[in-house]
């Protein structure tokens, strides 16, 4: 896989995403497995040991994290 590509964020949604209650609101969160994978990939990145496929995976997970941050902020703002 080309390192410039990313795994599409939608790839992770079926098994890697949960809606969890937080202070009475349901927010998007990573599953424990996906959070663990993100942590592992971040560690490998710090050690400069990511393969091109892992770089594409990390890019997709980080994009999904940005999407969730925006969605969760919108949910919180609209509940106020």
WOTAWO-V390868 format. One record per residue. N is the residue number from 0. RES is the residue in three letters. D_CENTER is the distance of its C-alpha to the mean C-alpha in Angstrom with 1 decimal. Layout:
<<N/RES/D_CENTER> <N/RES/D_CENTER>>
This chain:
<<0/UNK/19.7> <1/UNK/20.1> <2/UNK/18.0> <3/UNK/17.9> <4/UNK/16.0> <5/UNK/12.4> <6/UNK/11.2> <7/UNK/10.7> <8/UNK/7.5> <9/UNK/10.1> <10/UNK/10.6> <11/UNK/7.9> <12/UNK/9.1> <13/UNK/12.4> <14/UNK/11.7> <15/UNK/8.2> <16/UNK/8.4> <17/UNK/11.2> <18/UNK/13.4> <19/UNK/15.0> <20/UNK/18.0> <21/UNK/18.0> <22/UNK/21.5> <23/UNK/22.5> <24/UNK/19.5> <25/UNK/16.9> <26/UNK/13.4> <27/UNK/10.0> <28/UNK/8.3> <29/UNK/6.4> <30/UNK/9.4> <31/UNK/11.2> <32/UNK/10.9> <33/UNK/7.2> <34/UNK/7.4> <35/UNK/10.5> <36/UNK/9.4> <37/UNK/7.2> <38/UNK/10.4> <39/UNK/12.6> <40/UNK/11.4> <41/UNK/11.7> <42/UNK/15.1> <43/UNK/16.2> <44/UNK/15.5> <45/UNK/17.6> <46/UNK/20.2> <47/UNK/20.2> <48/UNK/19.9> <49/UNK/17.0> <50/UNK/18.4> <51/UNK/17.9> <52/UNK/16.0> <53/UNK/13.6> <54/UNK/13.4> <55/UNK/12.5> <56/UNK/9.8> <57/UNK/8.3> <58/UNK/8.9> <59/UNK/7.2> <60/UNK/3.7> <61/UNK/4.9> <62/UNK/6.4> <63/UNK/4.3> <64/UNK/3.8> <65/UNK/7.4> <66/UNK/8.3> <67/UNK/7.7> <68/UNK/9.6> <69/UNK/12.2> <70/UNK/12.6> <71/UNK/13.0> <72/UNK/15.4> <73/UNK/17.3> <74/UNK/17.7> <75/UNK/18.9> <76/UNK/21.2> <77/UNK/22.7> <78/UNK/23.5> <79/UNK/25.6>>
